[in-house]
Structure formats: structure tokens, C-alpha cells
Amino acid sequence: MHASALVTGASSGLGEAVARRLGRDGMAVFGLDRQPRAGVITGDVTSATDVSQAIAAAAAQAPLRVAVSCAGVAHATRLVSSDGPHDLDLFRRTIETNLIGSFNVLRLAAEAMRRNDPDGDAQRGVIVMTASIAAFDGQIGQTAYAASKGAVAALTLPAARDLARDGIRVVTVAPGIFDTPLLAGLPAPAREALARSVPNPARLGQPDEFADLVAAIVAIPMLNGETIRLDGALRMAPR
């Protein structure tokens, strides 16, 4: 496929796996991340300038046909604790990165994709966003995270409807518990307990499985306007 792809959060975890997979599928992949890494553009998804420059770099290589938002942050803080109410700036930063960052990529990638020639199915591109099962099963301490990811899920259908006339699809993946750097620092017993909480398969998800789903979304034009849970049938308990 003569096409380029932008992947945010590409320095590690889900984003890194997606970048590798799309590269194997023949795309010219451009990563964007706040964490410096060889082959990844250093930038912030909340910055219009940073995202625009990354998109321009990708489009200069080949038509931008795919954009995948994997950049995100997660914090565990109770709404009210002995230290007082939830920190407002922490809530704001979570929304800024997870929701506004995803929207920033969505709007700027769509603008670039509109200029593409349509393929035989009248398609010009696909944008994949990352929510979480916390969007639906948010746990105690996840008010900010669940709110941000729930908003990403809610954004999916209206965005897909909005961009339908341009032949641009929008799909969101809501992963469960995945073996990413976020979990790597946990003690082994904690990781094992998390793995056992997944009904089937009773293990942590692998980033390559997330990347496989993204590749399927790219390949199947009828996947549009939907948030897909990727969680081994896990439904999170309150805590």
C-alpha cells in the first residue's frame, strides 16, 4: 500500500506495537511521542503545531491514510480522600491528554485525508482512537481516566458520521488490561492477580494483539463508527 500512517504514543506499549505492525504491512509509519526515541518525532498530541508537523512529514512521504491515537495518561486518585478533594489540575491534565489530544489528532488527520484520492470503495482514510474498558466499567480512583476515555468513546460515532461524506472512517478500541510499561513496574503478585481477573484468556493482553485489531480495522471498510472492546470478556469490579 502506497500510504503513510501516523501513530501517537509510538515510543512504547500499544503505540509501539501498532507502529511496528503497520510498518510490516507496508506503510511509511511516522510516530509521535513526548518520550524521545530513535525514529519517533518528539512532540505533544495536545499541540496543534506538533501534530500538524508530524502529519506534514507523513504526507510528504506518501498520502496519509491511517492515523492511530495511542498517547495517553492514567492516574489513580479518589474523588475525595483524607488529603481533600481530587486535584483539579490532575483532572484537567488527564482530559487534556486523553481527550483533547485524541480530538486534535482526529481533526488534523481528517483535514489531511480529505485531500487524498478515494480508493475503489470511495475511502480516503481511517482514524483509530484508543479508549479503555474504564470508559464503561470505571473503578474507584478512575474518575478522571474514565471520564476522558468515556468521552473518546462518545466522540467516535458523531465523528464517523461527520466524516462519512469525505470517505474517512473513525473507529475506537477499548482495551482491557494489557502488558504495557504502565503495568511493568507492578510487583509480580499484583500482575498475576490482574491476569487472573480476565475470564478468557486468563492473562494480560499483549500489545501485538491490539496492533492486530488496528490492522484489521484498517483492512475492513465496514468497521466504522464503533468502539470495540478488546478485553477477554473482563468487566471491571468497583476496585
VENCOR-V872445 format. One line per field, one symbol per residue. phi: phi as a letter, one per 20 degrees, with the letter a starting at -180 (. if undefined). psi: psi as a letter, one per 30 degrees, with the letter a starting at -180 (. if undefined). A space follows every 10 residues. Layout:
BEGIN
phi->???
psi->???
END
This chain:
BEGIN
phi->.ebdcdceme falfffffgf ffffeneeed ecbfefbgnd feadfeefff ffffffffff eagfdccced facccdbffc cfeofgffff fffffgffef fffffgffff fffgefffef dmddrbdddd dafffdcgeg ndgfffffff ffffffffff ffegfemdec ccddfeeded gfefeffgff fffffffega feaffdgfff fffgffffed ffeamcddfc bmmfcffgb
psi->killkkklhf flbeeeeeee eeefggljkk kklfjkkkgk kklkffkeee eeeeeeeeff elkjfkkkjf kllkkjklek affalkkeee eeeeeeeeee eeeeeeeeee eeffflklaf ggkflkkklj blfffehklk fgeeeeeeee eeeffeeeee eegefghklk kkkjlbjlil fefffkleee eeeeeffkej kilklkefee eeeeeeeefj ffjkgkkkki ghgkjkle.
END
